[in-house]
Amino acid sequence: MEIRTTRSEQPRSDADLAAILAKPGFGVHFTDHMFTVEWTPEAGWHEARITPYAPLSLDPATAVLHYAQETFEGMKAYRHDDGSIWTFRPEENAQRMVRSSRRLAFPVLDPDDFVQAVDALVTVDQRWVPDADGEKTLYVRPFMIATEAFLGVRPSQHVTFMVIASPAGAYFKGGVKPVTLWLTEEYTRAGRGGMGAAKTGGNYASSLVAQQEATRHGCDQVVFLDAQQGRYVEELGGMNMYFVLADGRIVTPETGTILEGITRSAIIELAGKMGHQVEERKISIDEWREGVAGGQITEVFACGTAAVVTPVGRLLWDGGEAPSPTGEEGGPLTMRIRRELVDIQLGRAEDGFGWMHRVV
Ligand SMILES: *Cc1c(COP(=O)(O)O)cnc(C)c1O
């Protein structure tokens, strides 16, 4: 793919950028540039370009605004101590966007072009990749939207794929602490044949009211059960789940209606290499509650690109509560998996899996 680059004439000043990188927050500041490529049935993917970051001008009838035909990805660029910049398994994000695109009736973007687009934007905006102190990163957001101005219901005949990037601070400010979860029994995330395995805004739109319910009950995050029986643990709004058993086995809900997390799949490999048997299977809410009470479940954690791994503490539901299996701290295996993943991502441990991709 040939990419035309037009550099910003007003990039952030060094002083402004230093202030942003000192306290980046999440998703509030954006880099100086953005990547765009467009698709039509006649021309295919065309006009790949990097241009100064700017608002889009959209016709009010633009399809994505009405029918939510969109898919996105989330990944990070990490600066290593020697100044080099890396991403983590970007081909997996590219492949997942292909799967999401198929579900959303989008044309497929070649995975090599996806990786090239991310590399190109991160390279142009490399001064925005923070030093890794305290797990700071550059969060990268590729996304695909239906940009045809048409109110009929059918796949859009004009599609736009973009990449933007935003510096991100550490997910945990005052050290890694277990999150409290709200078990929603009213809302589900995805049903059989639905969009649960696609990374698409609709899944997030449908999770917001459940997250509000969680917040009202003093919880950090919401956990969803399967839509058919309301019995099996699926995942959080944007993180996959893991359970550590007393005998060293590790269980994670099987795929199908959940999002196939790249962190989730890395942990399957990592924990396997550490000698743990990893089971991808259904795990019921009763197994969770009784397992914590009876000591068969010794640790619970969630995982995703943003937090990497977060320990799970208390579980609340309408009329009851299960205690944190590991009190106020994350469990030992949870914290070890977290440390090993972060060390690989930040270049502080050898990457024996071939996960890291050098950008700069
Ligand atoms: C992105 C996402 C995850 C985590 O996936 P990673 O590839 O590990 O970041 C989990 N659940 C949902 C619903 C997601 O959108």
The ligand as a Tripos MOL2 file, in Angstrom:
@<TRIPOS>MOLECULE
LIG
   15    15     1     0     0
SMALL
NO_CHARGES

@<TRIPOS>ATOM
      1 C1        -11.0640   -5.4720   23.1730 C.3       1 LIG1
      2 C2        -11.9080   -6.2840   24.0940 C.ar      1 LIG1
      3 C3        -11.3640   -7.2260   24.9980 C.ar      1 LIG1
      4 C4         -9.8770   -7.3980   25.2120 C.3       1 LIG1
      5 O1         -9.1880   -7.7550   24.0660 O.3       1 LIG1
      6 P1         -7.6170   -7.4850   23.9580 P.3       1 LIG1
      7 O2         -7.2980   -7.8830   22.5610 O.co2     1 LIG1
      8 O3         -6.9660   -8.3440   24.9680 O.co2     1 LIG1
      9 O4         -7.4160   -6.0500   24.2400 O.co2     1 LIG1
     10 C5        -12.2460   -7.9850   25.7370 C.ar      1 LIG1
     11 N1        -13.5780   -7.8370   25.6500 N.ar      1 LIG1
     12 C6        -14.1260   -6.9260   24.8050 C.ar      1 LIG1
     13 C7        -15.6020   -6.8130   24.7440 C.3       1 LIG1
     14 C8        -13.3180   -6.1390   24.0040 C.ar      1 LIG1
     15 O5        -13.8840   -5.2410   23.1900 O.3       1 LIG1
@<TRIPOS>BOND
     1     1     2 1
     2     2     3 ar
     3     2    14 ar
     4     3     4 1
     5     3    10 ar
     6     4     5 1
     7     5     6 1
     8     6     7 2
     9     6     8 1
    10     6     9 1
    11    10    11 ar
    12    11    12 ar
    13    12    13 1
    14    12    14 ar
    15    14    15 1
@<TRIPOS>SUBSTRUCTURE
     1 LIG1         1 GROUP 0 **** ****
